[in-house]
Amino acid sequence: MSHTIRRLQTNTTHLAGFAKKPIEATSNTHPAGERSSGYHSNMIALSRPSGFALCLLVLLLCFNVTQALEESARPGVNRQYEDPNWQQWVNTFERSGREVYDKRRAIVAASAVQPGMAVADIGAGTGLFTRLFADAVTPTGTVYAVDISETFIENILRSSREQGLANIQGIVNTPRDTGLPAGSIDLVFITATYHHFEYPMSMLNSIHRALRSGGRLIIIDFRRDPRVSSNWVMGHVRGNKALVIEEVQAAGFRLVDDKPLLRTNYFLLFEKAPLTMKHSESP
């Protein structure tokens, strides 16, 4: 498998960052004043959707409205990754004394990743876990390295080639969308990145859509507790573990486990739940 990069484009002049799609001409166009019977019947069919189609349309509209209306949870939080120094971040992320680095193999083991799985490493950074997962899912599995920094993705693919890992694909995503195909992923892995989600609900909706039925989501992030956390964590991290659980469950996930594997970070395991209409019950 060759290494590839997919890039998502954001059109800032269009509402909520959605790129404007061209309208294609069809065979149903007619001169002014004319309307064929075939065109008319198509319009009737489209105006009477089935109950399932109507529900699906409502869900899609709710999803798009959520993305369009969600305000930035923390503007500028990812500015330092717009033009990152690769080697500087390797020295920061892949060093002894950083808990997720020291415990990296225990973390991969606790993820229960298996050969043949499709894994998405969101906020892949320098690719530490991307490469570990790529080795774990061989020979038929695939790992998607997803990051908003093109520099990170390019270097992940380069370093993976150098290590003989050919089952990694790169996606340069936007702050609102993972860029992952729908129903394509078995495990989404997010470490030290959730607090960098500028639009958390939009990203969680995108993750939910990308996961297969019963797919799992792992979130590892800093414990934010004034009794034990550093001043840097208290100032940098947006919310504590309870808030993260609340947000993820609201996006259609079920908490499966809170693993006591780490000391300064938490390890949460979620499972994708069927997407239902939120707030459908009467008060």
C-alpha positions as YAML, in Angstrom:
chain: A
units: angstrom
residues:
- id: 1
  name: MET
  ca: [0.00, 0.00, 0.00]
- id: 2
  name: SER
  ca: [1.39, 3.39, -0.97]
- id: 3
  name: HIS
  ca: [1.39, 6.32, 1.37]
- id: 4
  name: THR
  ca: [-1.14, 8.99, 0.48]
- id: 5
  name: ILE
  ca: [-2.27, 12.33, 1.90]
- id: 6
  name: ARG
  ca: [-5.83, 13.60, 1.75]
- id: 7
  name: ARG
  ca: [-6.39, 17.28, 2.41]
- id: 8
  name: LEU
  ca: [-9.68, 18.83, 3.49]
- id: 9
  name: GLN
  ca: [-10.24, 22.37, 2.32]
- id: 10
  name: THR
  ca: [-12.04, 25.04, 4.32]
- id: 11
  name: ASN
  ca: [-13.66, 27.96, 2.51]
- id: 12
  name: THR
  ca: [-13.76, 30.71, 5.13]
- id: 13
  name: THR
  ca: [-16.08, 32.85, 3.01]
- id: 14
  name: HIS
  ca: [-18.82, 30.20, 3.18]
- id: 15
  name: LEU
  ca: [-21.01, 29.55, 6.22]
- id: 16
  name: ALA
  ca: [-19.29, 27.53, 8.96]
- id: 17
  name: GLY
  ca: [-16.34, 26.58, 6.79]
- id: 18
  name: PHE
  ca: [-18.29, 24.36, 4.38]
- id: 19
  name: ALA
  ca: [-16.85, 24.50, 0.87]
- id: 20
  name: LYS
  ca: [-19.34, 25.55, -1.77]
- id: 21
  name: LYS
  ca: [-20.17, 22.68, -4.13]
- id: 22
  name: PRO
  ca: [-20.72, 23.38, -7.84]
- id: 23
  name: ILE
  ca: [-24.19, 22.74, -9.19]
- id: 24
  name: GLU
  ca: [-24.06, 20.35, -12.11]
- id: 25
  name: ALA
  ca: [-26.41, 20.59, -15.09]
- id: 26
  name: THR
  ca: [-28.69, 17.59, -15.63]
- id: 27
  name: SER
  ca: [-30.78, 16.20, -18.44]
- id: 28
  name: ASN
  ca: [-33.88, 17.59, -16.74]
- id: 29
  name: THR
  ca: [-33.19, 21.17, -17.76]
- id: 30
  name: HIS
  ca: [-35.58, 22.65, -20.31]
- id: 31
  name: PRO
  ca: [-36.09, 25.90, -22.20]
- id: 32
  name: ALA
  ca: [-38.03, 28.59, -20.39]
- id: 33
  name: GLY
  ca: [-41.74, 27.81, -20.15]
- id: 34
  name: GLU
  ca: [-41.33, 24.09, -20.90]
- id: 35
  name: ARG
  ca: [-41.64, 21.25, -18.39]
- id: 36
  name: SER
  ca: [-41.51, 17.59, -19.37]
- id: 37
  name: SER
  ca: [-43.72, 14.97, -17.71]
- id: 38
  name: GLY
  ca: [-40.60, 13.11, -16.60]
- id: 39
  name: TYR
  ca: [-39.29, 16.17, -14.79]
- id: 40
  name: HIS
  ca: [-42.66, 16.67, -13.13]
- id: 41
  name: SER
  ca: [-42.83, 13.06, -11.91]
- id: 42
  name: ASN
  ca: [-39.33, 13.33, -10.47]
- id: 43
  name: MET
  ca: [-40.36, 16.39, -8.49]
- id: 44
  name: ILE
  ca: [-43.40, 14.55, -7.13]
- id: 45
  name: ALA
  ca: [-41.28, 11.60, -6.05]
- id: 46
  name: LEU
  ca: [-38.82, 13.82, -4.29]
- id: 47
  name: SER
  ca: [-41.56, 15.74, -2.52]
- id: 48
  name: ARG
  ca: [-42.92, 12.56, -0.88]
- id: 49
  name: PRO
  ca: [-40.00, 10.94, 1.00]
- id: 50
  name: SER
  ca: [-40.48, 7.71, 2.90]
- id: 51
  name: GLY
  ca: [-40.53, 7.79, 6.70]
- id: 52
  name: PHE
  ca: [-36.98, 6.40, 6.85]
- id: 53
  name: ALA
  ca: [-35.70, 8.90, 4.30]
- id: 54
  name: LEU
  ca: [-37.35, 11.75, 6.18]
- id: 55
  name: CYS
  ca: [-35.77, 10.68, 9.49]
- id: 56
  name: LEU
  ca: [-32.37, 10.39, 7.79]
- id: 57
  name: LEU
  ca: [-32.79, 13.84, 6.27]
- id: 58
  name: VAL
  ca: [-33.68, 15.33, 9.66]
- id: 59
  name: LEU
  ca: [-30.63, 13.71, 11.27]
- id: 60
  name: LEU
  ca: [-28.35, 15.02, 8.53]
- id: 61
  name: LEU
  ca: [-29.81, 18.50, 8.86]
- id: 62
  name: CYS
  ca: [-29.32, 18.41, 12.64]
- id: 63
  name: PHE
  ca: [-25.72, 17.30, 12.16]
- id: 64
  name: ASN
  ca: [-24.98, 20.11, 9.69]
- id: 65
  name: VAL
  ca: [-26.73, 22.72, 11.84]
- id: 66
  name: THR
  ca: [-24.69, 21.59, 14.86]
- id: 67
  name: GLN
  ca: [-21.50, 22.07, 12.87]
- id: 68
  name: ALA
  ca: [-22.63, 25.41, 11.46]
- id: 69
  name: LEU
  ca: [-23.71, 26.92, 14.77]
- id: 70
  name: GLU
  ca: [-21.02, 25.60, 17.12]
- id: 71
  name: GLU
  ca: [-18.71, 28.35, 18.28]
- id: 72
  name: SER
  ca: [-15.01, 27.85, 18.87]
- id: 73
  name: ALA
  ca: [-14.37, 26.43, 22.32]
- id: 74
  name: ARG
  ca: [-10.98, 28.09, 22.39]
- id: 75
  name: PRO
  ca: [-9.98, 30.30, 19.43]
- id: 76
  name: GLY
  ca: [-6.34, 30.05, 18.43]
- id: 77
  name: VAL
  ca: [-5.59, 26.95, 20.51]
- id: 78
  name: ASN
  ca: [-3.81, 25.31, 17.56]
- id: 79
  name: ARG
  ca: [-1.94, 28.32, 16.23]
- id: 80
  name: GLN
  ca: [1.42, 26.82, 17.22]
- id: 81
  name: TYR
  ca: [0.80, 23.91, 14.82]
- id: 82
  name: GLU
  ca: [0.22, 26.05, 11.73]
- id: 83
  name: ASP
  ca: [3.91, 25.94, 10.83]
- id: 84
  name: PRO
  ca: [5.52, 23.58, 13.35]
- id: 85
  name: ASN
  ca: [9.19, 22.69, 13.66]
- id: 86
  name: TRP
  ca: [9.08, 18.93, 13.21]
- id: 87
  name: GLN
  ca: [12.19, 18.03, 15.17]
- id: 88
  name: GLN
  ca: [11.24, 20.33, 18.04]
- id: 89
  name: TRP
  ca: [7.94, 18.49, 18.47]
- id: 90
  name: VAL
  ca: [9.60, 15.09, 18.16]
- id: 91
  name: ASN
  ca: [11.83, 16.12, 21.07]
- id: 92
  name: THR
  ca: [8.74, 17.26, 22.99]
- id: 93
  name: PHE
  ca: [6.37, 14.37, 22.29]
- id: 94
  name: GLU
  ca: [8.78, 11.45, 22.14]
- id: 95
  name: ARG
  ca: [10.89, 11.81, 25.27]
- id: 96
  name: SER
  ca: [11.38, 9.95, 28.51]
- id: 97
  name: GLY
  ca: [9.43, 11.51, 31.36]
- id: 98
  name: ARG
  ca: [6.32, 12.13, 29.26]
- id: 99
  name: GLU
  ca: [3.81, 9.66, 30.65]
- id: 100
  name: VAL
  ca: [2.13, 8.65, 27.40]
- id: 101
  name: TYR
  ca: [5.57, 8.05, 25.85]
- id: 102
  name: ASP
  ca: [6.86, 6.01, 28.78]
- id: 103
  name: LYS
  ca: [3.62, 3.97, 28.80]
- id: 104
  name: ARG
  ca: [3.22, 3.80, 25.02]
- id: 105
  name: ARG
  ca: [3.39, 0.01, 24.70]
- id: 106
  name: ALA
  ca: [1.05, -0.53, 27.66]
- id: 107
  name: ILE
  ca: [-1.38, 1.94, 26.08]
- id: 108
  name: VAL
  ca: [-1.36, 0.09, 22.75]
- id: 109
  name: ALA
  ca: [-1.88, -3.22, 24.55]
- id: 110
  name: ALA
  ca: [-4.80, -1.76, 26.54]
- id: 111
  name: SER
  ca: [-6.41, -0.57, 23.30]
- id: 112
  name: ALA
  ca: [-6.94, -4.23, 22.31]
- id: 113
  name: VAL
  ca: [-6.05, -3.41, 18.72]
- id: 114
  name: GLN
  ca: [-5.98, -6.49, 16.46]
- id: 115
  name: PRO
  ca: [-4.48, -7.36, 13.06]
- id: 116
  name: GLY
  ca: [-6.73, -6.29, 10.21]
- id: 117
  name: MET
  ca: [-8.36, -3.39, 12.04]
- id: 118
  name: ALA
  ca: [-8.78, 0.12, 10.66]
- id: 119
  name: VAL
  ca: [-7.46, 2.60, 13.22]
- id: 120
  name: ALA
  ca: [-7.58, 6.41, 13.15]
- id: 121
  name: ASP
  ca: [-4.98, 8.31, 15.17]
- id: 122
  name: ILE
  ca: [-6.57, 11.76, 15.46]
- id: 123
  name: GLY
  ca: [-4.17, 14.51, 16.40]
- id: 124
  name: ALA
  ca: [-1.38, 12.18, 15.29]
- id: 125
  name: GLY
  ca: [1.35, 14.77, 15.93]
- id: 126
  name: THR
  ca: [4.74, 13.20, 15.24]
- id: 127
  name: GLY
  ca: [3.20, 9.77, 14.63]
- id: 128
  name: LEU
  ca: [4.38, 7.98, 17.76]
- id: 129
  name: PHE
  ca: [1.16, 5.98, 18.12]
- id: 130
  name: THR
  ca: [0.45, 5.92, 14.38]
- id: 131
  name: ARG
  ca: [3.56, 3.79, 13.84]
- id: 132
  name: LEU
  ca: [2.87, 1.55, 16.84]
- id: 133
  name: PHE
  ca: [-0.67, 0.88, 15.65]
- id: 134
  name: ALA
  ca: [0.51, 0.31, 12.08]
- id: 135
  name: ASP
  ca: [2.76, -2.48, 13.31]
- id: 136
  name: ALA
  ca: [-0.06, -3.94, 15.42]
- id: 137
  name: VAL
  ca: [-2.67, -4.13, 12.62]
- id: 138
  name: THR
  ca: [-0.44, -5.74, 10.00]
- id: 139
  name: PRO
  ca: [-0.67, -7.42, 7.57]
- id: 140
  name: THR
  ca: [-4.11, -6.32, 6.37]
- id: 141
  name: GLY
  ca: [-5.03, -3.41, 8.65]
- id: 142
  name: THR
  ca: [-4.74, 0.30, 7.95]
- id: 143
  name: VAL
  ca: [-3.92, 3.27, 10.16]
- id: 144
  name: TYR
  ca: [-5.10, 6.79, 9.29]
- id: 145
  name: ALA
  ca: [-2.86, 9.53, 10.64]
- id: 146
  name: VAL
  ca: [-5.15, 12.57, 11.03]
- id: 147
  name: ASP
  ca: [-3.84, 16.01, 11.91]
- id: 148
  name: ILE
  ca: [-4.54, 19.64, 11.06]
- id: 149
  name: SER
  ca: [-0.81, 20.14, 10.39]
- id: 150
  name: GLU
  ca: [0.35, 19.17, 6.93]
- id: 151
  name: THR
  ca: [3.95, 19.29, 8.19]
- id: 152
  name: PHE
  ca: [3.15, 16.60, 10.74]
- id: 153
  name: ILE
  ca: [1.40, 14.37, 8.19]
- id: 154
  name: GLU
  ca: [4.16, 14.68, 5.60]
- id: 155
  name: ASN
  ca: [6.80, 13.74, 8.16]
- id: 156
  name: ILE
  ca: [4.75, 10.88, 9.58]
- id: 157
  name: LEU
  ca: [4.56, 9.36, 6.11]
- id: 158
  name: ARG
  ca: [8.26, 9.96, 5.50]
- id: 159
  name: SER
  ca: [9.34, 8.39, 8.80]
- id: 160
  name: SER
  ca: [6.95, 5.49, 8.24]
- id: 161
  name: ARG
  ca: [8.48, 4.76, 4.84]
- id: 162
  name: GLU
  ca: [11.92, 4.79, 6.43]
- id: 163
  name: GLN
  ca: [10.73, 2.19, 8.95]
- id: 164
  name: GLY
  ca: [9.14, 0.01, 6.27]
- id: 165
  name: LEU
  ca: [5.54, 0.70, 7.31]
- id: 166
  name: ALA
  ca: [3.37, 0.76, 4.20]
- id: 167
  name: ASN
  ca: [-0.12, 0.62, 5.76]
- id: 168
  name: ILE
  ca: [-0.47, 4.27, 6.82]
- id: 169
  name: GLN
  ca: [-2.59, 6.93, 5.12]
- id: 170
  name: GLY
  ca: [-2.43, 10.61, 5.99]
- id: 171
  name: ILE
  ca: [-5.33, 13.04, 6.27]
- id: 172
  name: VAL
  ca: [-4.86, 16.79, 6.76]
- id: 173
  name: ASN
  ca: [-8.18, 17.60, 8.39]
- id: 174
  name: THR
  ca: [-10.02, 20.77, 9.37]
- id: 175
  name: PRO
  ca: [-10.89, 21.82, 12.94]
- id: 176
  name: ARG
  ca: [-14.50, 20.69, 12.35]
- id: 177
  name: ASP
  ca: [-14.08, 17.42, 10.43]
- id: 178
  name: THR
  ca: [-11.82, 14.37, 10.63]
- id: 179
  name: GLY
  ca: [-12.04, 13.74, 6.89]
- id: 180
  name: LEU
  ca: [-12.55, 10.01, 7.55]
- id: 181
  name: PRO
  ca: [-14.94, 8.04, 5.32]
- id: 182
  name: ALA
  ca: [-18.25, 7.10, 6.88]
- id: 183
  name: GLY
  ca: [-18.40, 3.67, 8.50]
- id: 184
  name: SER
  ca: [-14.73, 2.92, 7.80]
- id: 185
  name: ILE
  ca: [-13.04, 2.81, 11.22]
- id: 186
  name: ASP
  ca: [-12.90, 0.20, 14.00]
- id: 187
  name: LEU
  ca: [-10.96, 2.24, 16.56]
- id: 188
  name: VAL
  ca: [-10.44, 5.99, 16.94]
- id: 189
  name: PHE
  ca: [-7.51, 6.92, 19.18]
- id: 190
  name: ILE
  ca: [-7.04, 10.42, 20.62]
- id: 191
  name: THR
  ca: [-4.20, 11.17, 23.01]
- id: 192
  name: ALA
  ca: [-3.34, 14.62, 24.42]
- id: 193
  name: THR
  ca: [-5.52, 16.10, 21.68]
- id: 194
  name: TYR
  ca: [-9.11, 16.31, 22.88]
- id: 195
  name: HIS
  ca: [-8.38, 19.55, 24.72]
- id: 196
  name: HIS
  ca: [-7.14, 20.89, 21.36]
- id: 197
  name: PHE
  ca: [-10.51, 20.30, 19.67]
- id: 198
  name: GLU
  ca: [-11.62, 23.81, 18.81]
- id: 199
  name: TYR
  ca: [-15.08, 22.53, 17.81]
- id: 200
  name: PRO
  ca: [-15.51, 19.42, 19.99]
- id: 201
  name: MET
  ca: [-19.11, 18.57, 19.09]
- id: 202
  name: SER
  ca: [-18.45, 18.85, 15.36]
- id: 203
  name: MET
  ca: [-15.40, 16.62, 15.69]
- id: 204
  name: LEU
  ca: [-17.27, 14.09, 17.81]
- id: 205
  name: ASN
  ca: [-20.09, 13.96, 15.27]
- id: 206
  name: SER
  ca: [-17.52, 13.36, 12.53]
- id: 207
  name: ILE
  ca: [-15.90, 10.59, 14.60]
- id: 208
  name: HIS
  ca: [-19.29, 8.97, 15.29]
- id: 209
  name: ARG
  ca: [-20.04, 8.97, 11.57]
- id: 210
  name: ALA
  ca: [-16.64, 7.46, 10.71]
- id: 211
  name: LEU
  ca: [-16.87, 4.56, 13.17]
- id: 212
  name: ARG
  ca: [-18.41, 1.28, 12.19]
- id: 213
  name: SER
  ca: [-21.27, -0.16, 14.25]
- id: 214
  name: GLY
  ca: [-19.84, -1.05, 17.65]
- id: 215
  name: GLY
  ca: [-16.65, 0.87, 16.89]
- id: 216
  name: ARG
  ca: [-14.59, 2.14, 19.82]
- id: 217
  name: LEU
  ca: [-13.19, 5.52, 20.80]
- id: 218
  name: ILE
  ca: [-10.23, 5.96, 23.18]
- id: 219
  name: ILE
  ca: [-9.49, 9.36, 24.70]
- id: 220
  name: ILE
  ca: [-6.35, 9.89, 26.75]
- id: 221
  name: ASP
  ca: [-5.82, 13.37, 28.13]
- id: 222
  name: PHE
  ca: [-4.48, 15.32, 31.10]
- id: 223
  name: ARG
  ca: [-6.20, 15.05, 34.45]
- id: 224
  name: ARG
  ca: [-7.35, 18.56, 35.29]
- id: 225
  name: ASP
  ca: [-7.61, 18.70, 39.05]
- id: 226
  name: PRO
  ca: [-6.34, 21.69, 41.09]
- id: 227
  name: ARG
  ca: [-5.26, 19.32, 43.86]
- id: 228
  name: VAL
  ca: [-2.75, 17.44, 41.69]
- id: 229
  name: SER
  ca: [-2.40, 19.17, 38.30]
- id: 230
  name: SER
  ca: [0.36, 21.59, 37.37]
- id: 231
  name: ASN
  ca: [-0.34, 25.26, 36.74]
- id: 232
  name: TRP
  ca: [0.34, 24.61, 33.04]
- id: 233
  name: VAL
  ca: [-2.35, 21.94, 32.85]
- id: 234
  name: MET
  ca: [-4.84, 24.08, 34.76]
- id: 235
  name: GLY
  ca: [-4.27, 26.97, 32.37]
- id: 236
  name: HIS
  ca: [-3.99, 25.00, 29.14]
- id: 237
  name: VAL
  ca: [-6.55, 22.21, 29.34]
- id: 238
  name: ARG
  ca: [-10.16, 23.25, 28.70]
- id: 239
  name: GLY
  ca: [-12.06, 20.78, 30.86]
- id: 240
  name: ASN
  ca: [-11.73, 17.92, 33.31]
- id: 241
  name: LYS
  ca: [-12.53, 14.24, 32.81]
- id: 242
  name: ALA
  ca: [-16.17, 14.63, 33.87]
- id: 243
  name: LEU
  ca: [-16.75, 17.30, 31.21]
- id: 244
  name: VAL
  ca: [-15.13, 15.15, 28.52]
- id: 245
  name: ILE
  ca: [-17.35, 12.19, 29.44]
- id: 246
  name: GLU
  ca: [-20.42, 14.42, 29.35]
- id: 247
  name: GLU
  ca: [-19.57, 15.82, 25.90]
- id: 248
  name: VAL
  ca: [-18.71, 12.44, 24.38]
- id: 249
  name: GLN
  ca: [-21.84, 10.76, 25.72]
- id: 250
  name: ALA
  ca: [-23.95, 13.63, 24.35]
- id: 251
  name: ALA
  ca: [-22.49, 12.88, 20.90]
- id: 252
  name: GLY
  ca: [-23.81, 9.31, 20.90]
- id: 253
  name: PHE
  ca: [-21.19, 7.26, 22.71]
- id: 254
  name: ARG
  ca: [-21.39, 4.92, 25.68]
- id: 255
  name: LEU
  ca: [-18.65, 4.90, 28.32]
- id: 256
  name: VAL
  ca: [-17.28, 1.36, 28.56]
- id: 257
  name: ASP
  ca: [-14.23, 1.71, 30.80]
- id: 258
  name: ASP
  ca: [-12.12, 4.21, 32.73]
- id: 259
  name: LYS
  ca: [-8.80, 2.37, 32.87]
- id: 260
  name: PRO
  ca: [-6.51, 3.06, 35.86]
- id: 261
  name: LEU
  ca: [-3.42, 2.75, 33.67]
- id: 262
  name: LEU
  ca: [-2.00, 6.25, 33.98]
- id: 263
  name: ARG
  ca: [-1.28, 8.72, 36.77]
- id: 264
  name: THR
  ca: [-1.25, 12.22, 35.25]
- id: 265
  name: ASN
  ca: [-3.61, 11.28, 32.40]
- id: 266
  name: TYR
  ca: [-6.92, 9.44, 32.21]
- id: 267
  name: PHE
  ca: [-7.75, 6.62, 29.76]
- id: 268
  name: LEU
  ca: [-11.40, 6.53, 28.67]
- id: 269
  name: LEU
  ca: [-12.88, 3.86, 26.42]
- id: 270
  name: PHE
  ca: [-16.18, 4.56, 24.65]
- id: 271
  name: GLU
  ca: [-18.31, 2.57, 22.22]
- id: 272
  name: LYS
  ca: [-20.38, 3.98, 19.41]
- id: 273
  name: ALA
  ca: [-24.07, 3.88, 20.25]
- id: 274
  name: PRO
  ca: [-26.83, 4.01, 17.62]
- id: 275
  name: LEU
  ca: [-27.50, 7.59, 16.55]
- id: 276
  name: THR
  ca: [-30.88, 8.74, 17.89]
- id: 277
  name: MET
  ca: [-32.72, 12.01, 17.97]
- id: 278
  name: LYS
  ca: [-31.49, 13.93, 21.03]
- id: 279
  name: HIS
  ca: [-34.00, 15.55, 23.38]
- id: 280
  name: SER
  ca: [-36.86, 13.61, 21.78]
- id: 281
  name: GLU
  ca: [-38.52, 12.86, 25.09]
- id: 282
  name: SER
  ca: [-41.06, 15.18, 26.59]
- id: 283
  name: PRO
  ca: [-39.89, 17.23, 29.59]
...
